[in-house]
Amino acid sequence: MTNIETLPTEQRQRCEVWTRVMGYHRPVSQFNVGKRAEHRERRHFTERAALTS
């Protein structure tokens, strides 16, 4: 992995993060201060596939 291209600072843009809250998708940037703090503290996990018989 020595062939990595990096964009100049002026070509970069912020990535907008969306999440699902109470059945609705909203950008994290629109959260209030408390909800943003809660979002930062979340623990992410991957659920294993359900077993079917």
PDBQT receptor file of N, H, CA, C and O in Angstrom, charges set to zero:
ATOM      1  N   MET A   1       0.812  -1.186   0.000  1.00  0.00    +0.000 N 
ATOM      2  CA  MET A   1       0.000   0.000   0.000  1.00  0.00    +0.000 C 
ATOM      3  C   MET A   1       0.859   1.255   0.000  1.00  0.00    +0.000 C 
ATOM      4  O   MET A   1       0.620   2.175   0.782  1.00  0.00    +0.000 OA
ATOM      5  N   THR A   2       1.817   1.294  -0.837  1.00  0.00    +0.000 N 
ATOM      6  H   THR A   2       2.012   0.546  -1.472  1.00  0.00    +0.000 HD
ATOM      7  CA  THR A   2       2.664   2.475  -0.910  1.00  0.00    +0.000 C 
ATOM      8  C   THR A   2       2.138   3.477  -1.926  1.00  0.00    +0.000 C 
ATOM      9  O   THR A   2       2.633   4.601  -1.991  1.00  0.00    +0.000 OA
ATOM     10  N   ASN A   3       1.143   3.092  -2.721  1.00  0.00    +0.000 N 
ATOM     11  H   ASN A   3       0.741   2.178  -2.669  1.00  0.00    +0.000 HD
ATOM     12  CA  ASN A   3       0.601   3.959  -3.760  1.00  0.00    +0.000 C 
ATOM     13  C   ASN A   3      -0.664   4.656  -3.249  1.00  0.00    +0.000 C 
ATOM     14  O   ASN A   3      -1.765   4.355  -3.708  1.00  0.00    +0.000 OA
ATOM     15  N   ILE A   4      -0.509   5.578  -2.308  1.00  0.00    +0.000 N 
ATOM     16  H   ILE A   4       0.386   5.822  -1.934  1.00  0.00    +0.000 HD
ATOM     17  CA  ILE A   4      -1.643   6.282  -1.713  1.00  0.00    +0.000 C 
ATOM     18  C   ILE A   4      -1.653   7.716  -2.211  1.00  0.00    +0.000 C 
ATOM     19  O   ILE A   4      -0.650   8.425  -2.132  1.00  0.00    +0.000 OA
ATOM     20  N   GLU A   5      -2.814   8.134  -2.730  1.00  0.00    +0.000 N 
ATOM     21  H   GLU A   5      -3.629   7.558  -2.794  1.00  0.00    +0.000 HD
ATOM     22  CA  GLU A   5      -2.954   9.502  -3.212  1.00  0.00    +0.000 C 
ATOM     23  C   GLU A   5      -3.687  10.334  -2.157  1.00  0.00    +0.000 C 
ATOM     24  O   GLU A   5      -4.710   9.907  -1.622  1.00  0.00    +0.000 OA
ATOM     25  N   THR A   6      -3.168  11.499  -1.868  1.00  0.00    +0.000 N 
ATOM     26  H   THR A   6      -2.337  11.847  -2.302  1.00  0.00    +0.000 HD
ATOM     27  CA  THR A   6      -3.777  12.388  -0.882  1.00  0.00    +0.000 C 
ATOM     28  C   THR A   6      -4.243  13.656  -1.577  1.00  0.00    +0.000 C 
ATOM     29  O   THR A   6      -3.499  14.261  -2.348  1.00  0.00    +0.000 OA
ATOM     30  N   LEU A   7      -5.488  14.059  -1.298  1.00  0.00    +0.000 N 
ATOM     31  H   LEU A   7      -6.093  13.568  -0.671  1.00  0.00    +0.000 HD
ATOM     32  CA  LEU A   7      -6.023  15.282  -1.890  1.00  0.00    +0.000 C 
ATOM     33  C   LEU A   7      -5.451  16.507  -1.190  1.00  0.00    +0.000 C 
ATOM     34  O   LEU A   7      -5.201  16.484   0.015  1.00  0.00    +0.000 OA
ATOM     35  N   PRO A   8      -5.248  17.570  -1.949  1.00  0.00    +0.000 N 
ATOM     36  CA  PRO A   8      -4.848  18.826  -1.311  1.00  0.00    +0.000 C 
ATOM     37  C   PRO A   8      -5.975  19.320  -0.402  1.00  0.00    +0.000 C 
ATOM     38  O   PRO A   8      -7.142  19.004  -0.634  1.00  0.00    +0.000 OA
ATOM     39  N   THR A   9      -5.636  20.078   0.610  1.00  0.00    +0.000 N 
ATOM     40  H   THR A   9      -4.688  20.334   0.798  1.00  0.00    +0.000 HD
ATOM     41  CA  THR A   9      -6.609  20.555   1.592  1.00  0.00    +0.000 C 
ATOM     42  C   THR A   9      -7.777  21.274   0.938  1.00  0.00    +0.000 C 
ATOM     43  O   THR A   9      -8.918  21.084   1.360  1.00  0.00    +0.000 OA
ATOM     44  N   GLU A  10      -7.533  22.090  -0.074  1.00  0.00    +0.000 N 
ATOM     45  H   GLU A  10      -6.606  22.244  -0.417  1.00  0.00    +0.000 HD
ATOM     46  CA  GLU A  10      -8.609  22.868  -0.695  1.00  0.00    +0.000 C 
ATOM     47  C   GLU A  10      -9.592  21.997  -1.491  1.00  0.00    +0.000 C 
ATOM     48  O   GLU A  10     -10.682  22.467  -1.817  1.00  0.00    +0.000 OA
ATOM     49  N   GLN A  11      -9.243  20.750  -1.810  1.00  0.00    +0.000 N 
ATOM     50  H   GLN A  11      -8.357  20.368  -1.545  1.00  0.00    +0.000 HD
ATOM     51  CA  GLN A  11     -10.142  19.849  -2.536  1.00  0.00    +0.000 C 
ATOM     52  C   GLN A  11     -10.921  18.920  -1.605  1.00  0.00    +0.000 C 
ATOM     53  O   GLN A  11     -11.824  18.214  -2.051  1.00  0.00    +0.000 OA
ATOM     54  N   ARG A  12     -10.583  18.915  -0.334  1.00  0.00    +0.000 N 
ATOM     55  H   ARG A  12      -9.849  19.489   0.029  1.00  0.00    +0.000 HD
ATOM     56  CA  ARG A  12     -11.263  18.037   0.617  1.00  0.00    +0.000 C 
ATOM     57  C   ARG A  12     -12.578  18.653   1.059  1.00  0.00    +0.000 C 
ATOM     58  O   ARG A  12     -12.740  19.873   1.036  1.00  0.00    +0.000 OA
ATOM     59  N   GLN A  13     -13.528  17.796   1.466  1.00  0.00    +0.000 N 
ATOM     60  H   GLN A  13     -13.397  16.805   1.485  1.00  0.00    +0.000 HD
ATOM     61  CA  GLN A  13     -14.791  18.285   2.014  1.00  0.00    +0.000 C 
ATOM     62  C   GLN A  13     -15.202  17.406   3.182  1.00  0.00    +0.000 C 
ATOM     63  O   GLN A  13     -14.819  16.239   3.264  1.00  0.00    +0.000 OA
ATOM     64  N   ARG A  14     -15.987  17.982   4.083  1.00  0.00    +0.000 N 
ATOM     65  H   ARG A  14     -16.298  18.930   4.017  1.00  0.00    +0.000 HD
ATOM     66  CA  ARG A  14     -16.431  17.249   5.271  1.00  0.00    +0.000 C 
ATOM     67  C   ARG A  14     -17.423  16.169   4.863  1.00  0.00    +0.000 C 
ATOM     68  O   ARG A  14     -18.227  16.361   3.950  1.00  0.00    +0.000 OA
ATOM     69  N   CYS A  15     -17.360  15.062   5.533  1.00  0.00    +0.000 N 
ATOM     70  H   CYS A  15     -16.707  14.907   6.274  1.00  0.00    +0.000 HD
ATOM     71  CA  CYS A  15     -18.274  13.954   5.308  1.00  0.00    +0.000 C 
ATOM     72  C   CYS A  15     -19.468  14.136   6.244  1.00  0.00    +0.000 C 
ATOM     73  O   CYS A  15     -19.298  14.275   7.455  1.00  0.00    +0.000 OA
ATOM     74  N   GLU A  16     -20.676  14.135   5.677  1.00  0.00    +0.000 N 
ATOM     75  H   GLU A  16     -20.814  14.022   4.693  1.00  0.00    +0.000 HD
ATOM     76  CA  GLU A  16     -21.873  14.288   6.509  1.00  0.00    +0.000 C 
ATOM     77  C   GLU A  16     -22.314  12.910   6.999  1.00  0.00    +0.000 C 
ATOM     78  O   GLU A  16     -22.573  12.013   6.196  1.00  0.00    +0.000 OA
ATOM     79  N   VAL A  17     -22.397  12.749   8.300  1.00  0.00    +0.000 N 
ATOM     80  H   VAL A  17     -22.186  13.478   8.952  1.00  0.00    +0.000 HD
ATOM     81  CA  VAL A  17     -22.767  11.472   8.913  1.00  0.00    +0.000 C 
ATOM     82  C   VAL A  17     -24.252  11.497   9.242  1.00  0.00    +0.000 C 
ATOM     83  O   VAL A  17     -24.734  12.423   9.894  1.00  0.00    +0.000 OA
ATOM     84  N   TRP A  18     -24.982  10.469   8.787  1.00  0.00    +0.000 N 
ATOM     85  H   TRP A  18     -24.591   9.717   8.257  1.00  0.00    +0.000 HD
ATOM     86  CA  TRP A  18     -26.404  10.330   9.066  1.00  0.00    +0.000 C 
ATOM     87  C   TRP A  18     -26.604   9.131   9.974  1.00  0.00    +0.000 C 
ATOM     88  O   TRP A  18     -25.822   8.181   9.937  1.00  0.00    +0.000 OA
ATOM     89  N   THR A  19     -27.637   9.172  10.781  1.00  0.00    +0.000 N 
ATOM     90  H   THR A  19     -28.272   9.944  10.811  1.00  0.00    +0.000 HD
ATOM     91  CA  THR A  19     -27.964   8.056  11.652  1.00  0.00    +0.000 C 
ATOM     92  C   THR A  19     -29.480   7.950  11.776  1.00  0.00    +0.000 C 
ATOM     93  O   THR A  19     -30.202   8.904  11.486  1.00  0.00    +0.000 OA
ATOM     94  N   ARG A  20     -29.948   6.807  12.200  1.00  0.00    +0.000 N 
ATOM     95  H   ARG A  20     -29.361   6.032  12.436  1.00  0.00    +0.000 HD
ATOM     96  CA  ARG A  20     -31.386   6.589  12.351  1.00  0.00    +0.000 C 
ATOM     97  C   ARG A  20     -31.758   6.795  13.806  1.00  0.00    +0.000 C 
ATOM     98  O   ARG A  20     -31.208   6.144  14.695  1.00  0.00    +0.000 OA
ATOM     99  N   VAL A  21     -32.690   7.698  14.046  1.00  0.00    +0.000 N 
ATOM    100  H   VAL A  21     -33.137   8.227  13.325  1.00  0.00    +0.000 HD
ATOM    101  CA  VAL A  21     -33.173   7.982  15.398  1.00  0.00    +0.000 C 
ATOM    102  C   VAL A  21     -34.689   7.879  15.377  1.00  0.00    +0.000 C 
ATOM    103  O   VAL A  21     -35.354   8.588  14.623  1.00  0.00    +0.000 OA
ATOM    104  N   MET A  22     -35.230   7.003  16.200  1.00  0.00    +0.000 N 
ATOM    105  H   MET A  22     -34.689   6.426  16.812  1.00  0.00    +0.000 HD
ATOM    106  CA  MET A  22     -36.678   6.840  16.323  1.00  0.00    +0.000 C 
ATOM    107  C   MET A  22     -37.349   6.622  14.963  1.00  0.00    +0.000 C 
ATOM    108  O   MET A  22     -38.436   7.144  14.717  1.00  0.00    +0.000 OA
ATOM    109  N   GLY A  23     -36.708   5.858  14.087  1.00  0.00    +0.000 N 
ATOM    110  H   GLY A  23     -35.825   5.433  14.286  1.00  0.00    +0.000 HD
ATOM    111  CA  GLY A  23     -37.293   5.528  12.795  1.00  0.00    +0.000 C 
ATOM    112  C   GLY A  23     -37.035   6.541  11.696  1.00  0.00    +0.000 C 
ATOM    113  O   GLY A  23     -37.440   6.317  10.555  1.00  0.00    +0.000 OA
ATOM    114  N   TYR A  24     -36.373   7.648  12.001  1.00  0.00    +0.000 N 
ATOM    115  H   TYR A  24     -36.043   7.831  12.927  1.00  0.00    +0.000 HD
ATOM    116  CA  TYR A  24     -36.090   8.678  11.003  1.00  0.00    +0.000 C 
ATOM    117  C   TYR A  24     -34.590   8.801  10.808  1.00  0.00    +0.000 C 
ATOM    118  O   TYR A  24     -33.822   8.642  11.756  1.00  0.00    +0.000 OA
ATOM    119  N   HIS A  25     -34.167   9.083   9.575  1.00  0.00    +0.000 N 
ATOM    120  H   HIS A  25     -34.791   9.212   8.805  1.00  0.00    +0.000 HD
ATOM    121  CA  HIS A  25     -32.755   9.318   9.290  1.00  0.00    +0.000 C 
ATOM    122  C   HIS A  25     -32.494  10.818   9.370  1.00  0.00    +0.000 C 
ATOM    123  O   HIS A  25     -33.192  11.617   8.745  1.00  0.00    +0.000 OA
ATOM    124  N   ARG A  26     -31.470  11.191  10.155  1.00  0.00    +0.000 N 
ATOM    125  H   ARG A  26     -30.903  10.542  10.663  1.00  0.00    +0.000 HD
ATOM    126  CA  ARG A  26     -31.117  12.599  10.336  1.00  0.00    +0.000 C 
ATOM    127  C   ARG A  26     -29.606  12.755  10.331  1.00  0.00    +0.000 C 
ATOM    128  O   ARG A  26     -28.887  11.871  10.794  1.00  0.00    +0.000 OA
ATOM    129  N   PRO A  27     -29.118  13.885   9.805  1.00  0.00    +0.000 N 
ATOM    130  CA  PRO A  27     -27.683  14.140   9.892  1.00  0.00    +0.000 C 
ATOM    131  C   PRO A  27     -27.295  14.476  11.330  1.00  0.00    +0.000 C 
ATOM    132  O   PRO A  27     -28.009  15.200  12.024  1.00  0.00    +0.000 OA
ATOM    133  N   VAL A  28     -26.181  13.953  11.758  1.00  0.00    +0.000 N 
ATOM    134  H   VAL A  28     -25.601  13.365  11.194  1.00  0.00    +0.000 HD
ATOM    135  CA  VAL A  28     -25.701  14.189  13.119  1.00  0.00    +0.000 C 
ATOM    136  C   VAL A  28     -25.438  15.679  13.342  1.00  0.00    +0.000 C 
ATOM    137  O   VAL A  28     -25.533  16.159  14.471  1.00  0.00    +0.000 OA
ATOM    138  N   SER A  29     -25.111  16.408  12.285  1.00  0.00    +0.000 N 
ATOM    139  H   SER A  29     -25.034  16.017  11.368  1.00  0.00    +0.000 HD
ATOM    140  CA  SER A  29     -24.834  17.842  12.425  1.00  0.00    +0.000 C 
ATOM    141  C   SER A  29     -26.057  18.632  12.895  1.00  0.00    +0.000 C 
ATOM    142  O   SER A  29     -25.909  19.751  13.386  1.00  0.00    +0.000 OA
ATOM    143  N   GLN A  30     -27.253  18.077  12.755  1.00  0.00    +0.000 N 
ATOM    144  H   GLN A  30     -27.373  17.168  12.356  1.00  0.00    +0.000 HD
ATOM    145  CA  GLN A  30     -28.471  18.767  13.196  1.00  0.00    +0.000 C 
ATOM    146  C   GLN A  30     -28.875  18.390  14.620  1.00  0.00    +0.000 C 
ATOM    147  O   GLN A  30     -29.873  18.900  15.128  1.00  0.00    +0.000 OA
ATOM    148  N   PHE A  31     -28.125  17.515  15.266  1.00  0.00    +0.000 N 
ATOM    149  H   PHE A  31     -27.313  17.101  14.853  1.00  0.00    +0.000 HD
ATOM    150  CA  PHE A  31     -28.429  17.130  16.644  1.00  0.00    +0.000 C 
ATOM    151  C   PHE A  31     -28.112  18.282  17.591  1.00  0.00    +0.000 C 
ATOM    152  O   PHE A  31     -27.274  19.133  17.291  1.00  0.00    +0.000 OA
ATOM    153  N   ASN A  32     -28.791  18.300  18.739  1.00  0.00    +0.000 N 
ATOM    154  H   ASN A  32     -29.472  17.609  18.983  1.00  0.00    +0.000 HD
ATOM    155  CA  ASN A  32     -28.429  19.268  19.771  1.00  0.00    +0.000 C 
ATOM    156  C   ASN A  32     -27.166  18.770  20.482  1.00  0.00    +0.000 C 
ATOM    157  O   ASN A  32     -26.712  17.654  20.229  1.00  0.00    +0.000 OA
ATOM    158  N   VAL A  33     -26.611  19.579  21.352  1.00  0.00    +0.000 N 
ATOM    159  H   VAL A  33     -26.980  20.486  21.557  1.00  0.00    +0.000 HD
ATOM    160  CA  VAL A  33     -25.334  19.270  22.010  1.00  0.00    +0.000 C 
ATOM    161  C   VAL A  33     -25.392  17.937  22.754  1.00  0.00    +0.000 C 
ATOM    162  O   VAL A  33     -24.466  17.132  22.651  1.00  0.00    +0.000 OA
ATOM    163  N   GLY A  34     -26.467  17.697  23.501  1.00  0.00    +0.000 N 
ATOM    164  H   GLY A  34     -27.218  18.351  23.585  1.00  0.00    +0.000 HD
ATOM    165  CA  GLY A  34     -26.585  16.460  24.270  1.00  0.00    +0.000 C 
ATOM    166  C   GLY A  34     -26.670  15.229  23.397  1.00  0.00    +0.000 C 
ATOM    167  O   GLY A  34     -26.059  14.205  23.704  1.00  0.00    +0.000 OA
ATOM    168  N   LYS A  35     -27.428  15.315  22.303  1.00  0.00    +0.000 N 
ATOM    169  H   LYS A  35     -27.924  16.147  22.054  1.00  0.00    +0.000 HD
ATOM    170  CA  LYS A  35     -27.583  14.175  21.399  1.00  0.00    +0.000 C 
ATOM    171  C   LYS A  35     -26.272  13.887  20.667  1.00  0.00    +0.000 C 
ATOM    172  O   LYS A  35     -25.948  12.726  20.416  1.00  0.00    +0.000 OA
ATOM    173  N   ARG A  36     -25.516  14.929  20.324  1.00  0.00    +0.000 N 
ATOM    174  H   ARG A  36     -25.779  15.873  20.528  1.00  0.00    +0.000 HD
ATOM    175  CA  ARG A  36     -24.206  14.713  19.684  1.00  0.00    +0.000 C 
ATOM    176  C   ARG A  36     -23.266  13.979  20.629  1.00  0.00    +0.000 C 
ATOM    177  O   ARG A  36     -22.549  13.068  20.214  1.00  0.00    +0.000 OA
ATOM    178  N   ALA A  37     -23.268  14.375  21.901  1.00  0.00    +0.000 N 
ATOM    179  H   ALA A  37     -23.851  15.115  22.237  1.00  0.00    +0.000 HD
ATOM    180  CA  ALA A  37     -22.411  13.711  22.888  1.00  0.00    +0.000 C 
ATOM    181  C   ALA A  37     -22.816  12.253  23.033  1.00  0.00    +0.000 C 
ATOM    182  O   ALA A  37     -21.961  11.371  23.120  1.00  0.00    +0.000 OA
ATOM    183  N   GLU A  38     -24.113  11.999  23.058  1.00  0.00    +0.000 N 
ATOM    184  H   GLU A  38     -24.808  12.715  22.988  1.00  0.00    +0.000 HD
ATOM    185  CA  GLU A  38     -24.603  10.619  23.146  1.00  0.00    +0.000 C 
ATOM    186  C   GLU A  38     -24.169   9.812  21.928  1.00  0.00    +0.000 C 
ATOM    187  O   GLU A  38     -23.785   8.649  22.057  1.00  0.00    +0.000 OA
ATOM    188  N   HIS A  39     -24.228  10.421  20.749  1.00  0.00    +0.000 N 
ATOM    189  H   HIS A  39     -24.539  11.365  20.644  1.00  0.00    +0.000 HD
ATOM    190  CA  HIS A  39     -23.826   9.731  19.516  1.00  0.00    +0.000 C 
ATOM    191  C   HIS A  39     -22.344   9.375  19.552  1.00  0.00    +0.000 C 
ATOM    192  O   HIS A  39     -21.963   8.290  19.111  1.00  0.00    +0.000 OA
ATOM    193  N   ARG A  40     -21.498  10.270  20.072  1.00  0.00    +0.000 N 
ATOM    194  H   ARG A  40     -21.807  11.151  20.431  1.00  0.00    +0.000 HD
ATOM    195  CA  ARG A  40     -20.052   9.994  20.165  1.00  0.00    +0.000 C 
ATOM    196  C   ARG A  40     -19.758   8.836  21.107  1.00  0.00    +0.000 C 
ATOM    197  O   ARG A  40     -18.789   8.104  20.905  1.00  0.00    +0.000 OA
ATOM    198  N   GLU A  41     -20.585   8.663  22.137  1.00  0.00    +0.000 N 
ATOM    199  H   GLU A  41     -21.371   9.258  22.302  1.00  0.00    +0.000 HD
ATOM    200  CA  GLU A  41     -20.348   7.625  23.142  1.00  0.00    +0.000 C 
ATOM    201  C   GLU A  41     -20.916   6.260  22.754  1.00  0.00    +0.000 C 
ATOM    202  O   GLU A  41     -20.690   5.280  23.464  1.00  0.00    +0.000 OA
ATOM    203  N   ARG A  42     -21.642   6.179  21.649  1.00  0.00    +0.000 N 
ATOM    204  H   ARG A  42     -21.826   6.975  21.073  1.00  0.00    +0.000 HD
ATOM    205  CA  ARG A  42     -22.256   4.909  21.255  1.00  0.00    +0.000 C 
ATOM    206  C   ARG A  42     -21.208   3.843  20.981  1.00  0.00    +0.000 C 
ATOM    207  O   ARG A  42     -20.113   4.128  20.497  1.00  0.00    +0.000 OA
ATOM    208  N   ARG A  43     -21.570   2.617  21.301  1.00  0.00    +0.000 N 
ATOM    209  H   ARG A  43     -22.460   2.385  21.694  1.00  0.00    +0.000 HD
ATOM    210  CA  ARG A  43     -20.709   1.476  20.999  1.00  0.00    +0.000 C 
ATOM    211  C   ARG A  43     -21.307   0.763  19.799  1.00  0.00    +0.000 C 
ATOM    212  O   ARG A  43     -22.461   0.338  19.838  1.00  0.00    +0.000 OA
ATOM    213  N   HIS A  44     -20.529   0.631  18.735  1.00  0.00    +0.000 N 
ATOM    214  H   HIS A  44     -19.591   0.976  18.703  1.00  0.00    +0.000 HD
ATOM    215  CA  HIS A  44     -21.003  -0.013  17.511  1.00  0.00    +0.000 C 
ATOM    216  C   HIS A  44     -20.679  -1.502  17.556  1.00  0.00    +0.000 C 
ATOM    217  O   HIS A  44     -19.646  -1.903  18.091  1.00  0.00    +0.000 OA
ATOM    218  N   PHE A  45     -21.551  -2.303  17.000  1.00  0.00    +0.000 N 
ATOM    219  H   PHE A  45     -22.390  -1.977  16.565  1.00  0.00    +0.000 HD
ATOM    220  CA  PHE A  45     -21.333  -3.741  16.970  1.00  0.00    +0.000 C 
ATOM    221  C   PHE A  45     -21.926  -4.304  15.687  1.00  0.00    +0.000 C 
ATOM    222  O   PHE A  45     -22.738  -3.657  15.026  1.00  0.00    +0.000 OA
ATOM    223  N   THR A  46     -21.506  -5.519  15.345  1.00  0.00    +0.000 N 
ATOM    224  H   THR A  46     -20.846  -6.044  15.883  1.00  0.00    +0.000 HD
ATOM    225  CA  THR A  46     -22.036  -6.234  14.196  1.00  0.00    +0.000 C 
ATOM    226  C   THR A  46     -22.773  -7.451  14.704  1.00  0.00    +0.000 C 
ATOM    227  O   THR A  46     -22.223  -8.261  15.451  1.00  0.00    +0.000 OA
ATOM    228  N   GLU A  47     -24.013  -7.573  14.297  1.00  0.00    +0.000 N 
ATOM    229  H   GLU A  47     -24.459  -6.916  13.691  1.00  0.00    +0.000 HD
ATOM    230  CA  GLU A  47     -24.834  -8.681  14.754  1.00  0.00    +0.000 C 
ATOM    231  C   GLU A  47     -24.597  -9.894  13.861  1.00  0.00    +0.000 C 
ATOM    232  O   GLU A  47     -24.543  -9.781  12.637  1.00  0.00    +0.000 OA
ATOM    233  N   ARG A  48     -24.458 -11.052  14.493  1.00  0.00    +0.000 N 
ATOM    234  H   ARG A  48     -24.503 -11.144  15.488  1.00  0.00    +0.000 HD
ATOM    235  CA  ARG A  48     -24.277 -12.275  13.719  1.00  0.00    +0.000 C 
ATOM    236  C   ARG A  48     -25.572 -12.617  13.000  1.00  0.00    +0.000 C 
ATOM    237  O   ARG A  48     -26.653 -12.207  13.424  1.00  0.00    +0.000 OA
ATOM    238  N   ALA A  49     -25.462 -13.364  11.918  1.00  0.00    +0.000 N 
ATOM    239  H   ALA A  49     -24.585 -13.698  11.574  1.00  0.00    +0.000 HD
ATOM    240  CA  ALA A  49     -26.646 -13.771  11.161  1.00  0.00    +0.000 C 
ATOM    241  C   ALA A  49     -27.524 -14.668  12.023  1.00  0.00    +0.000 C 
ATOM    242  O   ALA A  49     -27.024 -15.472  12.808  1.00  0.00    +0.000 OA
ATOM    243  N   ALA A  50     -28.817 -14.525  11.872  1.00  0.00    +0.000 N 
ATOM    244  H   ALA A  50     -29.224 -13.872  11.234  1.00  0.00    +0.000 HD
ATOM    245  CA  ALA A  50     -29.761 -15.336  12.645  1.00  0.00    +0.000 C 
ATOM    246  C   ALA A  50     -29.757 -16.772  12.122  1.00  0.00    +0.000 C 
ATOM    247  O   ALA A  50     -29.641 -17.008  10.920  1.00  0.00    +0.000 OA
ATOM    248  N   LEU A  51     -29.885 -17.713  13.035  1.00  0.00    +0.000 N 
ATOM    249  H   LEU A  51     -29.980 -17.521  14.011  1.00  0.00    +0.000 HD
ATOM    250  CA  LEU A  51     -29.955 -19.117  12.649  1.00  0.00    +0.000 C 
ATOM    251  C   LEU A  51     -31.395 -19.471  12.319  1.00  0.00    +0.000 C 
ATOM    252  O   LEU A  51     -32.306 -19.157  13.085  1.00  0.00    +0.000 OA
ATOM    253  N   THR A  52     -31.600 -20.117  11.195  1.00  0.00    +0.000 N 
ATOM    254  H   THR A  52     -30.860 -20.372  10.573  1.00  0.00    +0.000 HD
ATOM    255  CA  THR A  52     -32.948 -20.556  10.827  1.00  0.00    +0.000 C 
ATOM    256  C   THR A  52     -32.958 -22.066  10.761  1.00  0.00    +0.000 C 
ATOM    257  O   THR A  52     -31.982 -22.686  10.340  1.00  0.00    +0.000 OA
ATOM    258  N   SER A  53     -34.064 -22.658  11.178  1.00  0.00    +0.000 N 
ATOM    259  H   SER A  53     -34.858 -22.155  11.520  1.00  0.00    +0.000 HD
ATOM    260  CA  SER A  53     -34.131 -24.125  11.161  1.00  0.00    +0.000 C 
ATOM    261  C   SER A  53     -35.166 -24.612  10.192  1.00  0.00    +0.000 C 
ATOM    262  O   SER A  53     -35.358 -25.820  10.049  1.00  0.00    +0.000 OA
TER     263      SER A  53
